[in-house]
Amino acid sequence: MTAAIFIYVTVPSQSEAEKIADALVGKRLVACANIIPGMKSVYRWQGKVEQRNEVVLILKTQAQLFPAAEIAVKAMHSDDTPCIVALPVDAGNVAYLKWIEAETT
């Protein structure tokens, strides 16, 4: 079984999250995308403290597919410096992890 990861991405809108999720699942770069609306981010950007409502995407895939998934997200993301980070999955339901592997290429 290959190593699974969750990719954490934030986007400024529900429609952008859905566009990215649909594309990555459709291309089999991720097996599943969770879209979580209603997050508020407070962050420093270009010397100022900013606040913005955002949507969280959690993308489930294989570690080896991260580079391709990252490129795909960047191509569709409206931010200049989007949050795209890979989080390792150290353990989990073996059947679920095998499903992630089977649904991604």
Residue, then its C-alpha position, 0 to 999 in steps of 0.5 A: m500500500t502506498a503512503a496516503i496524505f491529506i492536502y489542506v487547501t484554503v480558497p476564497s469561495q465555495s464556487e472556487a472550492e467546488k471547481i478545484a474539487d471537481a477537477l482533481v477528483g475527475k482527473r483522479l489526482v485525489a480520491c475525495a475532496n471535503i469542502i468545509p465552508g465558513m472558516k475565517s482567516v486572520y493573517r499577515w499579508q504584505g505588512k498588514v493584518e488581514q481577515r477573510n472568510e474562506v473555504v477549506l478543502i481537504l483532499k485525500t490522495q497518495a503522497q506520490l501524487f502531491p506534485a501533480a495535485e499541487i500544480a493543478v490547484k495552483a492553476m485554478h486558485s485565485d490567490d498569488t500564494p495559495c495555502i497548499v500543504a500535504l499532511p501525512v496519514d500515519a495510520g487509518n482504516v486500512a480499507y479506506l486507505k486502500w480505497i484512496e489508492a484504488e481511486t487515484t492514479 
